[in-house]
Amino acid sequence: MGSLRGEYHLNPGDLFMVVDCGGGTVDLTVRELLEDDQLSEITERTGDCCGSCFVDKAYIEFLGNKMGESAIDTLKRDYYRYLQQMVLDFCKNVKIPFTGREEDFNPPEIDLEDYGTIRQYVDEEKKDSLEKDEWLIKFSFEDVKHMFDPVIGRIIRLVKDQLEQLERSEKEISLILLVGGFSESKYLQNRIREEFLSVVPNISVPIHPIIAVMKGAVRLGLSEEIVKNRVLRWTYGTDVMRKWTPTDPPSQRLPNGYIKVFEKLVERGKQVRLNECVMKRFKPHSLSQEKINMDMYITSSKDSKYFNDPEIRLLRRWEVKLDESERNATFLFTFKFCHVGISATAKNEKTGKTKAMSFRYDLE
């Protein structure tokens, strides 16, 4: 943890945000450095599909406008190596050097003659224009900027969302750390600094940001082994049978007069400590019951009640079978938050017999 206090000048109590800008996704988390060289998660982790490949996708759409959509479809289907080489050249010569400042812009050109027989696949209505330009495809500054802006705009929105969460908790951040391959983009760096340098005193990019994901950033901000607290992104719960009441929806009433409801165990947004436990007691609803279903569900809502709520999703099924002696017993259900997952136990409080299961934070 020395580099946190050295290279990035953080002290215990300081908060920092890791913005992991990958090829497909961008993931964010805010952590606090603690006295014991552990980390506490302060905000709900967020992310979106707005990585660098979406700039590449916009570039391919640009090529489609120049060469014709059917030409691009043919390249994707039968000659993908040509299209792949065009994307690699774009990344090297256009995407990485682009700063977003017009005075730095050196208009690039694509010579279709450099890509084998690619010219023969150009749509007929596009050929005349390309022949006049000697098979050169030219970029303007605005063309390239248009490829970046929608993607970077979504990243900026994610950072703002994290800062808004901090405002509600009346806490301030000391550092934004950009890591991942896309953070090598000078334009992305410049936009982040323009947007946030007035409210965050330090915005840093490691010398090798893609390696930082595997080394420094993982250790400083994403590694589970040193995270002491985490903020839950989901409300966790199970299904419980109880008698239907007139305040319940009639459509949810079962033929036996019961209703299945979502029983909340722990709420989204709660900060939980490592190995913290949530406990709840359950009893079979009848002496003829042969099992208790403790299926685990998640939802992004804090107030889901009924299973007609489309946001409720099954996380894992779990069935606790009952013998005759257990059908009038009380079970203590314990939900424990571990390093990389959640463990659950159901204990018969009369006999002490325990059943257990676990699952990873797959949807976290």
N, C-alpha and C positions, 0 to 999 in steps of 0.2 A: 504493500500500500504506500510505499515511500514516494512513488511518482505522483500520487495525488497531492501530497503536501509540497513536493518539489516542483516538477515540471508545470503543474497546473495551479500551484500556489493555493491549495485548499487546506483549510484547518477544520478540526472537529466542529461540527455544527453548521458547516457550509453546505449549501445545496447545489447540485449540478444536474444538468440535463444531458443525456446521451441521445443523439439523433443519428440512428444507424441507417444510412442511405444506401440501400443495396440495389441490385439490378431490377428486382421485381417489386419489393416492398420497402417501406420506410417505417421504422419502429422507434418509438420514443419512450423514455422513462426518466423520471426525476428521482434522484436518491440524495440522502443526507449522509455525510461522513460522520461516523460516531467515534467516540473516544477509543474504543477497543478495536479500531481498524475494521469494523464491520459497517454495513450500510443499512439504512432504513429507507424503504420505499415510501414516497410522500404522495404521489398522485397515481391515479389509475393509468396503467400503461395503455398507449394508443398506437395505432398504425393504420396504414392504408396502402393500396396498390398504386404507388406513384414513384416507383424507382426509375432508374435510367433507361430501362428497356422501353418505357413509354415515350421517351424522346426518340429512340430508334424507330418506334412504330410511327411517330409523326413524320420522320424522315422518309419512311417507306411510302406513306400517303403522299408526300411531296413528289416522290419518284413516280407514283401512279398518275399524278396530275400532268407530269412531263412526258411519260412514256405510254400512258394508257393503262386502265385497270386490268384489261385482259392480259397485257404484257406482264404485269406484276403477278397475276394469278398463274401464268405459265411458268414464271421463274420460281415461284413458291412450290409449284407442283413437280416440275421436271428438271429445273436447273438451279436448285437452291444454293449450290456452291457460289454461283455468280452473285446472287443477292446477298449471301453472307459476306462475300468479299467487299461488296459495296458498302455494307453496314460497318465492317471493320475499318475501311478507309475513312468513312464519315466520322467514326469515333476518334480516330487518330488525328485527322486533319481539320475537323470542324468542331465536334462536340467538346472535346477536352480543352482546346485552346480558346474557345469562345468565352469572352469576359462579360459580354453585355454592354460594352462601351464601343460606340461606333468608330471612334478614333483608333481602336485596336484591331478593327475588323479588316482582315485581308481576304477579299472575296475569293472563295475557292471555286474550282470547276471540276466537273466529272466528265472525263473523256470516255464515252461508251466504247471506243475502239480498244480501250485497255481491258475490256471484259469479254474477250473471245467473240463469239458470234451473237452477242446479246442484241445487236441492232436489228436482226431479222425478226425479233419478237415484238418490236415496237408497233403499237396500233397504227393502222393506216392513216388515221386523221391526225396523228402526231408526227408523222415522218417528215412532212414538208418543213415544218418549223425546225425540227432537229437538224435536218440536212442543211438549212440555211445557216445554222449555228455550228456547222461542221461537227455535229454529233457531240457537242459540248453542252452539259447541263450546268447552268450557273445559279449561284445562290446570292440573294441580297441579304443585307443585315436583318431586315424585317422577316425574311423567310426563316432564318435560323432562330431568331428570337421567338417567333410564333411556335416553333417546335418545343421550346423550353418552357414558355410562360405558363401554360395550363398545368404542367407537372409541378413546377416550382411553387405555383400558387397553392396547390394542395398541401405541399410540405409546410409552407408558411402558415396555413390554416391549422395544421397539426401542432406546430410550435405554439401558436396563439392559444389553442385549446389547453395545452399544458400550463401556460402562464396564467390563464383564467382560473384553472383549478388552484393554482398557488395563491392567487388573489383572494379566493374564497377562504383559504386557510390562513390568510394574512402572513404568508411567508414569502421571502425573496430568494432569488437564485443568483449564484455567483459566477456560474460558468455554463456555456453551451459548448458541448464537445461534438463536432461533426466527424463521424467515422463512416466506413464503408466506401466501396468503389465510386459511387456517384458523388461523394463529397469532394473528390478531386476536381470537380467542375468549378472553374473560377467564377462562372456566372452564378452558380448556386451559392458559393461562398459570399460573393458580393451582395446578393439579394438578402441573404440571411443577416449579414452585418448591417445593411441599410435599414432593415426592418426592426432589428432588435438591439443594436449596440447602445441605443439610448436608454434601454431598461436593463440590459445585462452587461456588466462591465467587461467580461472576457468571453470572446467567441473564438474557439481554437480548433484547428485542424491538425492532426498528427502529420508528421512528415510522410508516413506511409499509411494513409487512413484505412486501406483495405486490410492491412496486416493488423491494424489496431483492433479490428473486430475480433480477431482470434486471440490477441494478446491483451493490450492495455484496456480497451473499452470493455471487453468481456469481464476482465478482472475488476475494473473500476465501477462499471455500471450494470452489467448484465449477469454476472456470475451468481448462481444461486447459493454457492457455498458460503459467501460472505454477507448475504442479505439476511438481516436480523428481523426486519418487518417487511410486509408487503401489503399493498392495497388491492383488494379484490375487484376484478372487473365484472364479476357475475354475482348474482344472488343465487345461492345454492339452496335446494330444498328437496323434499320427497313427497310422495303421495300418501294421503291419509283418508280413510273412510270414516265418515261420521253421519249422524242422522240429518236428513234434509230439514231445513227450516223455511218458513214462509219468506224470509228475506233472501233466500238463495234463488237463483234462476230456475224456473220450472223445467227448462230444457235439460238441466243437469241432473235432475232427479232420476235415480235408478229404480227399477221395478220393486226392489226390496225396501224402498223408503230411505235409502242411504244416498250419499253424494261423495264423490271423490274430489278432494281439494288439495291445493298446493300448500304444503306445510313448510314455511320458510325456516331454514336452519341458520343461515348467516347472510347478511345483506351486502349487496354491491356497495363499494366505496369504503367498507370497513377496513381499517388497518389492523392486520393480525400479526402477532409475534410468532417467531419460529417456535414450533411445538405447542402453540396455543390450542386449547381444546374448546369445542362447543358441545354442550351436552343437552339431551332432551329425552324425556321418558315417553314410552309408548306401551299400550296394552292391546292385546287382541280384542276385537270388538264383539266377539261371541265365543262361547265355549266349544263350538263346533269348528272353529277356525283351525286350519292345519298349517298355515304359514303366514308370515308377515312379509309383505313386499316392501322393501326399503330401496326401491329404485331411486337413483340420484338424478336430479334435473337441475338445469341452469336456466336463468333468464336475465336479460339486461334490465328488466323492470325491478323496482323496489316494492311493488304492491300487487303482484300477480296473486290471484286467489283460486281461479278455476282453470281446468285443463282445456278449455276452449280458447285460451289465450295463445295466439300463434307464436309468441316470443318464447314460450316454454319449450325447451329441448331436452331430450333424454341424453344424459351423460353416461350412465352405466346402470344396468339392471343388477339387482341384488335381492336374493330371496332367503329369508331365515325360516327354516322349517321348524315346526312345533310338534313335540310329542304331547301326549295327553296331559302330562303333569305340568306342561308349560302354558296351557291354554288360558290360565287365569293369572299368569305371571306378569310382572312389570319388567320391561326391558329398558336398560339405560343405553341410549345411543350416543356414542362419542365420535366427534368429527375433529380430527387432528391435522393441523397444517405443518407439513414437513418441508425439507429443502426443495425437493423437486416434485412433490405430489401431496395428496391428501390420503390419510388412512382413516378407516372407519371401523368401529367395533360395536357389536350389539351384545350386551351382557345381561343375562338372566339374574336379576337382583336377589332371587330366592336361592338359586343353586350355585351362582357364581360362574356358570358355564358361559363362555365367550365365543362369538363368531366374528370373523374379521375379513376385511377386504381393503384394497387400496387402488388408487388411480392417479395418473399423472395430471399435471396442469395442462392437458392437451389443448384446451381452448383458452388458455390464459394469454 
